[in-house]
Amino acid sequence: MWEYKGNEDRAIHGPFTSRQMLEWTSCGYFVGASAVDIRQVGSGKAGDVNEKTDVDDLMADLMEDEESQPSPP
């Protein structure tokens, strides 16, 4: 799960899944001039919302989530 700090309102938004964050990134949000500060939450990993995290971290988290899902019967 991830949160981001809005550039205009400076409010913390989330939590959102890795998949949601990646979908928004692929649509052009959170990159370039629209880049925001993001952090991973709910995993016990300490993080500062002012610390920038990149798409590679999101992708790694998504892959980890998919690997931990049980296989369909």
mmCIF file of the N, C-alpha and C atoms, coordinates in Angstrom:
data_MODEL
# 
_entry.id   MODEL 
# 
loop_
_atom_site.group_PDB 
_atom_site.id 
_atom_site.type_symbol 
_atom_site.label_atom_id 
_atom_site.label_alt_id 
_atom_site.label_comp_id 
_atom_site.label_asym_id 
_atom_site.label_entity_id 
_atom_site.label_seq_id 
_atom_site.pdbx_PDB_ins_code 
_atom_site.Cartn_x 
_atom_site.Cartn_y 
_atom_site.Cartn_z 
_atom_site.occupancy 
_atom_site.B_iso_or_equiv 
_atom_site.pdbx_formal_charge 
_atom_site.auth_seq_id 
_atom_site.auth_comp_id 
_atom_site.auth_asym_id 
_atom_site.auth_atom_id 
_atom_site.pdbx_PDB_model_num 
ATOM 1   N N  . MET A 1 1  ? 0.845  -1.172  0.000   1.00 0.00 ? 1  MET A N  1 
ATOM 2   C CA . MET A 1 1  ? 0.000  0.000   0.000   1.00 0.00 ? 1  MET A CA 1 
ATOM 3   C C  . MET A 1 1  ? 0.896  1.243   0.000   1.00 0.00 ? 1  MET A C  1 
ATOM 4   N N  . TRP A 1 2  ? 0.374  2.279   -0.648  1.00 0.00 ? 2  TRP A N  1 
ATOM 5   C CA . TRP A 1 2  ? 1.145  3.500   -0.855  1.00 0.00 ? 2  TRP A CA 1 
ATOM 6   C C  . TRP A 1 2  ? 0.313  4.739   -0.540  1.00 0.00 ? 2  TRP A C  1 
ATOM 7   N N  . GLU A 1 3  ? 0.978  5.810   -0.134  1.00 0.00 ? 3  GLU A N  1 
ATOM 8   C CA . GLU A 1 3  ? 0.368  7.129   0.044   1.00 0.00 ? 3  GLU A CA 1 
ATOM 9   C C  . GLU A 1 3  ? 1.173  8.125   -0.767  1.00 0.00 ? 3  GLU A C  1 
ATOM 10  N N  . TYR A 1 4  ? 0.531  9.241   -1.116  1.00 0.00 ? 4  TYR A N  1 
ATOM 11  C CA . TYR A 1 4  ? 1.274  10.324  -1.756  1.00 0.00 ? 4  TYR A CA 1 
ATOM 12  C C  . TYR A 1 4  ? 0.845  11.651  -1.162  1.00 0.00 ? 4  TYR A C  1 
ATOM 13  N N  . LYS A 1 5  ? 1.740  12.628  -1.255  1.00 0.00 ? 5  LYS A N  1 
ATOM 14  C CA . LYS A 1 5  ? 1.453  13.985  -0.777  1.00 0.00 ? 5  LYS A CA 1 
ATOM 15  C C  . LYS A 1 5  ? 1.155  14.839  -1.992  1.00 0.00 ? 5  LYS A C  1 
ATOM 16  N N  . GLY A 1 6  ? -0.055 15.410  -2.029  1.00 0.00 ? 6  GLY A N  1 
ATOM 17  C CA . GLY A 1 6  ? -0.464 16.257  -3.142  1.00 0.00 ? 6  GLY A CA 1 
ATOM 18  C C  . GLY A 1 6  ? 0.403  17.500  -3.261  1.00 0.00 ? 6  GLY A C  1 
ATOM 19  N N  . ASN A 1 7  ? 0.707  17.879  -4.486  1.00 0.00 ? 7  ASN A N  1 
ATOM 20  C CA . ASN A 1 7  ? 1.529  19.076  -4.710  1.00 0.00 ? 7  ASN A CA 1 
ATOM 21  C C  . ASN A 1 7  ? 0.781  20.361  -4.391  1.00 0.00 ? 7  ASN A C  1 
ATOM 22  N N  . GLU A 1 8  ? -0.506 20.403  -4.693  1.00 0.00 ? 8  GLU A N  1 
ATOM 23  C CA . GLU A 1 8  ? -1.268 21.630  -4.484  1.00 0.00 ? 8  GLU A CA 1 
ATOM 24  C C  . GLU A 1 8  ? -1.807 21.747  -3.073  1.00 0.00 ? 8  GLU A C  1 
ATOM 25  N N  . ASP A 1 9  ? -2.411 20.671  -2.550  1.00 0.00 ? 9  ASP A N  1 
ATOM 26  C CA . ASP A 1 9  ? -3.022 20.759  -1.228  1.00 0.00 ? 9  ASP A CA 1 
ATOM 27  C C  . ASP A 1 9  ? -2.091 20.299  -0.108  1.00 0.00 ? 9  ASP A C  1 
ATOM 28  N N  . ARG A 1 10 ? -0.957 19.682  -0.465  1.00 0.00 ? 10 ARG A N  1 
ATOM 29  C CA . ARG A 1 10 ? 0.033  19.173  0.490   1.00 0.00 ? 10 ARG A CA 1 
ATOM 30  C C  . ARG A 1 10 ? -0.560 18.156  1.458   1.00 0.00 ? 10 ARG A C  1 
ATOM 31  N N  . ALA A 1 11 ? -1.754 17.642  1.167   1.00 0.00 ? 11 ALA A N  1 
ATOM 32  C CA . ALA A 1 11 ? -2.409 16.639  2.003   1.00 0.00 ? 11 ALA A CA 1 
ATOM 33  C C  . ALA A 1 11 ? -1.903 15.247  1.628   1.00 0.00 ? 11 ALA A C  1 
ATOM 34  N N  . ILE A 1 12 ? -1.966 14.341  2.589   1.00 0.00 ? 12 ILE A N  1 
ATOM 35  C CA . ILE A 1 12 ? -1.606 12.948  2.351   1.00 0.00 ? 12 ILE A CA 1 
ATOM 36  C C  . ILE A 1 12 ? -2.844 12.231  1.814   1.00 0.00 ? 12 ILE A C  1 
ATOM 37  N N  . HIS A 1 13 ? -2.682 11.516  0.704   1.00 0.00 ? 13 HIS A N  1 
ATOM 38  C CA . HIS A 1 13 ? -3.771 10.784  0.063   1.00 0.00 ? 13 HIS A CA 1 
ATOM 39  C C  . HIS A 1 13 ? -3.426 9.303   0.059   1.00 0.00 ? 13 HIS A C  1 
ATOM 40  N N  . GLY A 1 14 ? -4.403 8.473   0.366   1.00 0.00 ? 14 GLY A N  1 
ATOM 41  C CA . GLY A 1 14 ? -4.182 7.035   0.325   1.00 0.00 ? 14 GLY A CA 1 
ATOM 42  C C  . GLY A 1 14 ? -4.748 6.380   1.559   1.00 0.00 ? 14 GLY A C  1 
ATOM 43  N N  . PRO A 1 15 ? -4.520 5.122   1.711   1.00 0.00 ? 15 PRO A N  1 
ATOM 44  C CA . PRO A 1 15 ? -3.567 4.298   0.976   1.00 0.00 ? 15 PRO A CA 1 
ATOM 45  C C  . PRO A 1 15 ? -4.156 3.768   -0.335  1.00 0.00 ? 15 PRO A C  1 
ATOM 46  N N  . PHE A 1 16 ? -3.259 3.510   -1.277  1.00 0.00 ? 16 PHE A N  1 
ATOM 47  C CA . PHE A 1 16 ? -3.609 2.953   -2.580  1.00 0.00 ? 16 PHE A CA 1 
ATOM 48  C C  . PHE A 1 16 ? -2.747 1.729   -2.829  1.00 0.00 ? 16 PHE A C  1 
ATOM 49  N N  . THR A 1 17 ? -3.259 0.805   -3.620  1.00 0.00 ? 17 THR A N  1 
ATOM 50  C CA . THR A 1 17 ? -2.500 -0.394  -3.949  1.00 0.00 ? 17 THR A CA 1 
ATOM 51  C C  . THR A 1 17 ? -1.390 -0.059  -4.948  1.00 0.00 ? 17 THR A C  1 
ATOM 52  N N  . SER A 1 18 ? -0.429 -0.949  -5.043  1.00 0.00 ? 18 SER A N  1 
ATOM 53  C CA . SER A 1 18 ? 0.643  -0.784  -6.031  1.00 0.00 ? 18 SER A CA 1 
ATOM 54  C C  . SER A 1 18 ? 0.056  -0.742  -7.430  1.00 0.00 ? 18 SER A C  1 
ATOM 55  N N  . ARG A 1 19 ? -0.926 -1.581  -7.693  1.00 0.00 ? 19 ARG A N  1 
ATOM 56  C CA . ARG A 1 19 ? -1.548 -1.624  -9.014  1.00 0.00 ? 19 ARG A CA 1 
ATOM 57  C C  . ARG A 1 19 ? -2.187 -0.281  -9.361  1.00 0.00 ? 19 ARG A C  1 
ATOM 58  N N  . GLN A 1 20 ? -2.909 0.326   -8.398  1.00 0.00 ? 20 GLN A N  1 
ATOM 59  C CA . GLN A 1 20 ? -3.526 1.634   -8.648  1.00 0.00 ? 20 GLN A CA 1 
ATOM 60  C C  . GLN A 1 20 ? -2.458 2.675   -8.965  1.00 0.00 ? 20 GLN A C  1 
ATOM 61  N N  . MET A 1 21 ? -1.398 2.698   -8.177  1.00 0.00 ? 21 MET A N  1 
ATOM 62  C CA . MET A 1 21 ? -0.340 3.686   -8.381  1.00 0.00 ? 21 MET A CA 1 
ATOM 63  C C  . MET A 1 21 ? 0.321  3.499   -9.743  1.00 0.00 ? 21 MET A C  1 
ATOM 64  N N  . LEU A 1 22 ? 0.573  2.262   -10.143 1.00 0.00 ? 22 LEU A N  1 
ATOM 65  C CA . LEU A 1 22 ? 1.187  1.997   -11.442 1.00 0.00 ? 22 LEU A CA 1 
ATOM 66  C C  . LEU A 1 22 ? 0.270  2.386   -12.590 1.00 0.00 ? 22 LEU A C  1 
ATOM 67  N N  . GLU A 1 23 ? -1.030 2.125   -12.434 1.00 0.00 ? 23 GLU A N  1 
ATOM 68  C CA . GLU A 1 23 ? -1.987 2.514   -13.480 1.00 0.00 ? 23 GLU A CA 1 
ATOM 69  C C  . GLU A 1 23 ? -1.993 4.026   -13.656 1.00 0.00 ? 23 GLU A C  1 
ATOM 70  N N  . TRP A 1 24 ? -2.005 4.758   -12.551 1.00 0.00 ? 24 TRP A N  1 
ATOM 71  C CA . TRP A 1 24 ? -1.994 6.223   -12.648 1.00 0.00 ? 24 TRP A CA 1 
ATOM 72  C C  . TRP A 1 24 ? -0.688 6.711   -13.267 1.00 0.00 ? 24 TRP A C  1 
ATOM 73  N N  . THR A 1 25 ? 0.430  6.071   -12.878 1.00 0.00 ? 25 THR A N  1 
ATOM 74  C CA . THR A 1 25 ? 1.727  6.460   -13.437 1.00 0.00 ? 25 THR A CA 1 
ATOM 75  C C  . THR A 1 25 ? 1.746  6.236   -14.944 1.00 0.00 ? 25 THR A C  1 
ATOM 76  N N  . SER A 1 26 ? 1.187  5.106   -15.393 1.00 0.00 ? 26 SER A N  1 
ATOM 77  C CA . SER A 1 26 ? 1.172  4.821   -16.835 1.00 0.00 ? 26 SER A CA 1 
ATOM 78  C C  . SER A 1 26 ? 0.275  5.787   -17.592 1.00 0.00 ? 26 SER A C  1 
ATOM 79  N N  . CYS A 1 27 ? -0.646 6.447   -16.894 1.00 0.00 ? 27 CYS A N  1 
ATOM 80  C CA . CYS A 1 27 ? -1.514 7.453   -17.515 1.00 0.00 ? 27 CYS A CA 1 
ATOM 81  C C  . CYS A 1 27 ? -0.893 8.853   -17.455 1.00 0.00 ? 27 CYS A C  1 
ATOM 82  N N  . GLY A 1 28 ? 0.323  8.962   -16.904 1.00 0.00 ? 28 GLY A N  1 
ATOM 83  C CA . GLY A 1 28 ? 1.013  10.242  -16.889 1.00 0.00 ? 28 GLY A CA 1 
ATOM 84  C C  . GLY A 1 28 ? 0.965  10.982  -15.559 1.00 0.00 ? 28 GLY A C  1 
ATOM 85  N N  . TYR A 1 29 ? 0.282  10.406  -14.569 1.00 0.00 ? 29 TYR A N  1 
ATOM 86  C CA . TYR A 1 29 ? 0.261  11.038  -13.251 1.00 0.00 ? 29 TYR A CA 1 
ATOM 87  C C  . TYR A 1 29 ? 1.531  10.670  -12.494 1.00 0.00 ? 29 TYR A C  1 
ATOM 88  N N  . PHE A 1 30 ? 1.948  11.530  -11.574 1.00 0.00 ? 30 PHE A N  1 
ATOM 89  C CA . PHE A 1 30 ? 3.081  11.286  -10.675 1.00 0.00 ? 30 PHE A CA 1 
ATOM 90  C C  . PHE A 1 30 ? 4.440  11.287  -11.373 1.00 0.00 ? 30 PHE A C  1 
ATOM 91  N N  . VAL A 1 31 ? 4.525  11.707  -12.621 1.00 0.00 ? 31 VAL A N  1 
ATOM 92  C CA . VAL A 1 31 ? 5.810  11.744  -13.327 1.00 0.00 ? 31 VAL A CA 1 
ATOM 93  C C  . VAL A 1 31 ? 6.034  13.129  -13.913 1.00 0.00 ? 31 VAL A C  1 
ATOM 94  N N  . GLY A 1 32 ? 7.289  13.450  -14.195 1.00 0.00 ? 32 GLY A N  1 
ATOM 95  C CA . GLY A 1 32 ? 7.611  14.755  -14.776 1.00 0.00 ? 32 GLY A CA 1 
ATOM 96  C C  . GLY A 1 32 ? 7.169  15.888  -13.870 1.00 0.00 ? 32 GLY A C  1 
ATOM 97  N N  . ALA A 1 33 ? 6.473  16.856  -14.449 1.00 0.00 ? 33 ALA A N  1 
ATOM 98  C CA . ALA A 1 33 ? 6.001  18.019  -13.689 1.00 0.00 ? 33 ALA A CA 1 
ATOM 99  C C  . ALA A 1 33 ? 4.938  17.631  -12.662 1.00 0.00 ? 33 ALA A C  1 
ATOM 100 N N  . SER A 1 34 ? 4.336  16.455  -12.830 1.00 0.00 ? 34 SER A N  1 
ATOM 101 C CA . SER A 1 34 ? 3.299  15.983  -11.901 1.00 0.00 ? 34 SER A CA 1 
ATOM 102 C C  . SER A 1 34 ? 3.852  15.087  -10.806 1.00 0.00 ? 34 SER A C  1 
ATOM 103 N N  . ALA A 1 35 ? 5.187  14.981  -10.702 1.00 0.00 ? 35 ALA A N  1 
ATOM 104 C CA . ALA A 1 35 ? 5.797  14.110  -9.695  1.00 0.00 ? 35 ALA A CA 1 
ATOM 105 C C  . ALA A 1 35 ? 5.368  14.535  -8.296  1.00 0.00 ? 35 ALA A C  1 
ATOM 106 N N  . VAL A 1 36 ? 5.114  13.555  -7.461  1.00 0.00 ? 36 VAL A N  1 
ATOM 107 C CA . VAL A 1 36 ? 4.725  13.794  -6.073  1.00 0.00 ? 36 VAL A CA 1 
ATOM 108 C C  . VAL A 1 36 ? 5.602  12.933  -5.176  1.00 0.00 ? 36 VAL A C  1 
ATOM 109 N N  . ASP A 1 37 ? 5.601  13.249  -3.899  1.00 0.00 ? 37 ASP A N  1 
ATOM 110 C CA . ASP A 1 37 ? 6.293  12.435  -2.907  1.00 0.00 ? 37 ASP A CA 1 
ATOM 111 C C  . ASP A 1 37 ? 5.387  11.263  -2.557  1.00 0.00 ? 37 ASP A C  1 
ATOM 112 N N  . ILE A 1 38 ? 5.947  10.056  -2.571  1.00 0.00 ? 38 ILE A N  1 
ATOM 113 C CA . ILE A 1 38 ? 5.169  8.873   -2.214  1.00 0.00 ? 38 ILE A CA 1 
ATOM 114 C C  . ILE A 1 38 ? 5.931  8.067   -1.179  1.00 0.00 ? 38 ILE A C  1 
ATOM 115 N N  . ARG A 1 39 ? 5.196  7.236   -0.448  1.00 0.00 ? 39 ARG A N  1 
ATOM 116 C CA . ARG A 1 39 ? 5.824  6.335   0.504   1.00 0.00 ? 39 ARG A CA 1 
ATOM 117 C C  . ARG A 1 39 ? 4.997  5.066   0.609   1.00 0.00 ? 39 ARG A C  1 
ATOM 118 N N  . GLN A 1 40 ? 5.672  3.993   0.940   1.00 0.00 ? 40 GLN A N  1 
ATOM 119 C CA . GLN A 1 40 ? 4.993  2.729   1.155   1.00 0.00 ? 40 GLN A CA 1 
ATOM 120 C C  . GLN A 1 40 ? 4.512  2.707   2.597   1.00 0.00 ? 40 GLN A C  1 
ATOM 121 N N  . VAL A 1 41 ? 3.307  2.219   2.832   1.00 0.00 ? 41 VAL A N  1 
ATOM 122 C CA . VAL A 1 41 ? 2.734  2.178   4.174   1.00 0.00 ? 41 VAL A CA 1 
ATOM 123 C C  . VAL A 1 41 ? 2.182  0.787   4.461   1.00 0.00 ? 41 VAL A C  1 
ATOM 124 N N  . GLY A 1 42 ? 2.027  0.504   5.737   1.00 0.00 ? 42 GLY A N  1 
ATOM 125 C CA . GLY A 1 42 ? 1.381  -0.727  6.138   1.00 0.00 ? 42 GLY A CA 1 
ATOM 126 C C  . GLY A 1 42 ? 2.217  -1.985  6.020   1.00 0.00 ? 42 GLY A C  1 
ATOM 127 N N  . SER A 1 43 ? 3.502  -1.842  5.756   1.00 0.00 ? 43 SER A N  1 
ATOM 128 C CA . SER A 1 43 ? 4.344  -3.021  5.610   1.00 0.00 ? 43 SER A CA 1 
ATOM 129 C C  . SER A 1 43 ? 5.397  -3.087  6.700   1.00 0.00 ? 43 SER A C  1 
ATOM 130 N N  . GLY A 1 44 ? 5.359  -2.129  7.615   1.00 0.00 ? 44 GLY A N  1 
ATOM 131 C CA . GLY A 1 44 ? 6.373  -2.067  8.640   1.00 0.00 ? 44 GLY A CA 1 
ATOM 132 C C  . GLY A 1 44 ? 7.634  -1.357  8.187   1.00 0.00 ? 44 GLY A C  1 
ATOM 133 N N  . LYS A 1 45 ? 7.672  -0.928  6.912   1.00 0.00 ? 45 LYS A N  1 
ATOM 134 C CA . LYS A 1 45 ? 8.831  -0.207  6.400   1.00 0.00 ? 45 LYS A CA 1 
ATOM 135 C C  . LYS A 1 45 ? 8.697  1.255   6.779   1.00 0.00 ? 45 LYS A C  1 
ATOM 136 N N  . ALA A 1 46 ? 9.704  1.777   7.430   1.00 0.00 ? 46 ALA A N  1 
ATOM 137 C CA . ALA A 1 46 ? 9.678  3.193   7.780   1.00 0.00 ? 46 ALA A CA 1 
ATOM 138 C C  . ALA A 1 46 ? 9.896  4.014   6.529   1.00 0.00 ? 46 ALA A C  1 
ATOM 139 N N  . GLY A 1 47 ? 9.227  5.119   6.446   1.00 0.00 ? 47 GLY A N  1 
ATOM 140 C CA . GLY A 1 47 ? 9.412  5.988   5.289   1.00 0.00 ? 47 GLY A CA 1 
ATOM 141 C C  . GLY A 1 47 ? 8.958  7.394   5.608   1.00 0.00 ? 47 GLY A C  1 
ATOM 142 N N  . ASP A 1 48 ? 9.594  8.324   5.007   1.00 0.00 ? 48 ASP A N  1 
ATOM 143 C CA . ASP A 1 48 ? 9.253  9.727   5.166   1.00 0.00 ? 48 ASP A CA 1 
ATOM 144 C C  . ASP A 1 48 ? 8.513  10.155  3.913   1.00 0.00 ? 48 ASP A C  1 
ATOM 145 N N  . VAL A 1 49 ? 7.332  10.747  4.080   1.00 0.00 ? 49 VAL A N  1 
ATOM 146 C CA . VAL A 1 49 ? 6.553  11.140  2.906   1.00 0.00 ? 49 VAL A CA 1 
ATOM 147 C C  . VAL A 1 49 ? 7.313  12.155  2.064   1.00 0.00 ? 49 VAL A C  1 
ATOM 148 N N  . ASN A 1 50 ? 8.314  12.795  2.629   1.00 0.00 ? 50 ASN A N  1 
ATOM 149 C CA . ASN A 1 50 ? 9.111  13.739  1.856   1.00 0.00 ? 50 ASN A CA 1 
ATOM 150 C C  . ASN A 1 50 ? 10.200 13.041  1.043   1.00 0.00 ? 50 ASN A C  1 
ATOM 151 N N  . GLU A 1 51 ? 10.366 11.743  1.271   1.00 0.00 ? 51 GLU A N  1 
ATOM 152 C CA . GLU A 1 51 ? 11.361 10.975  0.532   1.00 0.00 ? 51 GLU A CA 1 
ATOM 153 C C  . GLU A 1 51 ? 10.744 10.476  -0.765  1.00 0.00 ? 51 GLU A C  1 
ATOM 154 N N  . LYS A 1 52 ? 11.363 10.816  -1.882  1.00 0.00 ? 52 LYS A N  1 
ATOM 155 C CA . LYS A 1 52 ? 10.824 10.392  -3.174  1.00 0.00 ? 52 LYS A CA 1 
ATOM 156 C C  . LYS A 1 52 ? 11.104 8.920   -3.399  1.00 0.00 ? 52 LYS A C  1 
ATOM 157 N N  . THR A 1 53 ? 10.110 8.209   -3.901  1.00 0.00 ? 53 THR A N  1 
ATOM 158 C CA . THR A 1 53 ? 10.224 6.809   -4.272  1.00 0.00 ? 53 THR A CA 1 
ATOM 159 C C  . THR A 1 53 ? 9.918  6.748   -5.753  1.00 0.00 ? 53 THR A C  1 
ATOM 160 N N  . ASP A 1 54 ? 10.548 5.822   -6.457  1.00 0.00 ? 54 ASP A N  1 
ATOM 161 C CA . ASP A 1 54 ? 10.362 5.809   -7.895  1.00 0.00 ? 54 ASP A CA 1 
ATOM 162 C C  . ASP A 1 54 ? 9.503  4.644   -8.372  1.00 0.00 ? 54 ASP A C  1 
ATOM 163 N N  . VAL A 1 55 ? 9.243  4.634   -9.660  1.00 0.00 ? 55 VAL A N  1 
ATOM 164 C CA . VAL A 1 55 ? 8.391  3.626   -10.274 1.00 0.00 ? 55 VAL A CA 1 
ATOM 165 C C  . VAL A 1 55 ? 8.999  2.237   -10.112 1.00 0.00 ? 55 VAL A C  1 
ATOM 166 N N  . ASP A 1 56 ? 10.317 2.130   -10.062 1.00 0.00 ? 56 ASP A N  1 
ATOM 167 C CA . ASP A 1 56 ? 10.950 0.825   -9.867  1.00 0.00 ? 56 ASP A CA 1 
ATOM 168 C C  . ASP A 1 56 ? 10.528 0.212   -8.536  1.00 0.00 ? 56 ASP A C  1 
ATOM 169 N N  . ASP A 1 57 ? 10.408 1.047   -7.486  1.00 0.00 ? 57 ASP A N  1 
ATOM 170 C CA . ASP A 1 57 ? 9.949  0.547   -6.196  1.00 0.00 ? 57 ASP A CA 1 
ATOM 171 C C  . ASP A 1 57 ? 8.499  0.079   -6.274  1.00 0.00 ? 57 ASP A C  1 
ATOM 172 N N  . LEU A 1 58 ? 7.674  0.832   -6.997  1.00 0.00 ? 58 LEU A N  1 
ATOM 173 C CA . LEU A 1 58 ? 6.289  0.429   -7.182  1.00 0.00 ? 58 LEU A CA 1 
ATOM 174 C C  . LEU A 1 58 ? 6.203  -0.906  -7.918  1.00 0.00 ? 58 LEU A C  1 
ATOM 175 N N  . MET A 1 59 ? 6.974  -1.048  -8.984  1.00 0.00 ? 59 MET A N  1 
ATOM 176 C CA . MET A 1 59 ? 6.956  -2.276  -9.771  1.00 0.00 ? 59 MET A CA 1 
ATOM 177 C C  . MET A 1 59 ? 7.426  -3.463  -8.935  1.00 0.00 ? 59 MET A C  1 
ATOM 178 N N  . ALA A 1 60 ? 8.480  -3.280  -8.164  1.00 0.00 ? 60 ALA A N  1 
ATOM 179 C CA . ALA A 1 60 ? 8.978  -4.360  -7.313  1.00 0.00 ? 60 ALA A CA 1 
ATOM 180 C C  . ALA A 1 60 ? 7.916  -4.770  -6.303  1.00 0.00 ? 60 ALA A C  1 
ATOM 181 N N  . ASP A 1 61 ? 7.209  -3.793  -5.738  1.00 0.00 ? 61 ASP A N  1 
ATOM 182 C CA . ASP A 1 61 ? 6.155  -4.095  -4.778  1.00 0.00 ? 61 ASP A CA 1 
ATOM 183 C C  . ASP A 1 61 ? 5.011  -4.843  -5.448  1.00 0.00 ? 61 ASP A C  1 
ATOM 184 N N  . LEU A 1 62 ? 4.641  -4.436  -6.649  1.00 0.00 ? 62 LEU A N  1 
ATOM 185 C CA . LEU A 1 62 ? 3.566  -5.107  -7.370  1.00 0.00 ? 62 LEU A CA 1 
ATOM 186 C C  . LEU A 1 62 ? 3.944  -6.558  -7.649  1.00 0.00 ? 62 LEU A C  1 
ATOM 187 N N  . MET A 1 63 ? 5.175  -6.796  -8.096  1.00 0.00 ? 63 MET A N  1 
ATOM 188 C CA . MET A 1 63 ? 5.619  -8.158  -8.382  1.00 0.00 ? 63 MET A CA 1 
ATOM 189 C C  . MET A 1 63 ? 5.609  -9.004  -7.116  1.00 0.00 ? 63 MET A C  1 
ATOM 190 N N  . GLU A 1 64 ? 6.011  -8.413  -6.003  1.00 0.00 ? 64 GLU A N  1 
ATOM 191 C CA . GLU A 1 64 ? 6.014  -9.116  -4.726  1.00 0.00 ? 64 GLU A CA 1 
ATOM 192 C C  . GLU A 1 64 ? 4.588  -9.484  -4.326  1.00 0.00 ? 64 GLU A C  1 
ATOM 193 N N  . ASP A 1 65 ? 3.641  -8.552  -4.509  1.00 0.00 ? 65 ASP A N  1 
ATOM 194 C CA . ASP A 1 65 ? 2.242  -8.818  -4.192  1.00 0.00 ? 65 ASP A CA 1 
ATOM 195 C C  . ASP A 1 65 ? 1.701  -9.972  -5.027  1.00 0.00 ? 65 ASP A C  1 
ATOM 196 N N  . GLU A 1 66 ? 2.025  -9.981  -6.315  1.00 0.00 ? 66 GLU A N  1 
ATOM 197 C CA . GLU A 1 66 ? 1.517  -11.036 -7.196  1.00 0.00 ? 66 GLU A CA 1 
ATOM 198 C C  . GLU A 1 66 ? 2.112  -12.389 -6.840  1.00 0.00 ? 66 GLU A C  1 
ATOM 199 N N  . GLU A 1 67 ? 3.371  -12.422 -6.412  1.00 0.00 ? 67 GLU A N  1 
ATOM 200 C CA . GLU A 1 67 ? 4.005  -13.668 -6.032  1.00 0.00 ? 67 GLU A CA 1 
ATOM 201 C C  . GLU A 1 67 ? 3.416  -14.224 -4.757  1.00 0.00 ? 67 GLU A C  1 
ATOM 202 N N  . SER A 1 68 ? 2.911  -13.370 -3.883  1.00 0.00 ? 68 SER A N  1 
ATOM 203 C CA . SER A 1 68 ? 2.373  -13.830 -2.608  1.00 0.00 ? 68 SER A CA 1 
ATOM 204 C C  . SER A 1 68 ? 0.903  -14.249 -2.704  1.00 0.00 ? 68 SER A C  1 
ATOM 205 N N  . GLN A 1 69 ? 0.280  -14.011 -3.841  1.00 0.00 ? 69 GLN A N  1 
ATOM 206 C CA . GLN A 1 69 ? -1.115 -14.407 -4.042  1.00 0.00 ? 69 GLN A CA 1 
ATOM 207 C C  . GLN A 1 69 ? -1.183 -15.915 -4.262  1.00 0.00 ? 69 GLN A C  1 
ATOM 208 N N  . PRO A 1 70 ? -2.189 -16.592 -3.675  1.00 0.00 ? 70 PRO A N  1 
ATOM 209 C CA . PRO A 1 70 ? -2.319 -18.035 -3.895  1.00 0.00 ? 70 PRO A CA 1 
ATOM 210 C C  . PRO A 1 70 ? -2.692 -18.299 -5.347  1.00 0.00 ? 70 PRO A C  1 
ATOM 211 N N  . SER A 1 71 ? -2.216 -19.429 -5.851  1.00 0.00 ? 71 SER A N  1 
ATOM 212 C CA . SER A 1 71 ? -2.548 -19.830 -7.223  1.00 0.00 ? 71 SER A CA 1 
ATOM 213 C C  . SER A 1 71 ? -4.004 -20.239 -7.290  1.00 0.00 ? 71 SER A C  1 
ATOM 214 N N  . PRO A 1 72 ? -4.683 -19.946 -8.413  1.00 0.00 ? 72 PRO A N  1 
ATOM 215 C CA . PRO A 1 72 ? -6.093 -20.364 -8.532  1.00 0.00 ? 72 PRO A CA 1 
ATOM 216 C C  . PRO A 1 72 ? -6.185 -21.881 -8.588  1.00 0.00 ? 72 PRO A C  1 
ATOM 217 N N  . PRO A 1 73 ? -7.301 -22.423 -8.089  1.00 0.00 ? 73 PRO A N  1 
ATOM 218 C CA . PRO A 1 73 ? -7.463 -23.897 -8.072  1.00 0.00 ? 73 PRO A CA 1 
ATOM 219 C C  . PRO A 1 73 ? -7.524 -24.491 -9.461  1.00 0.00 ? 73 PRO A C  1 
# 
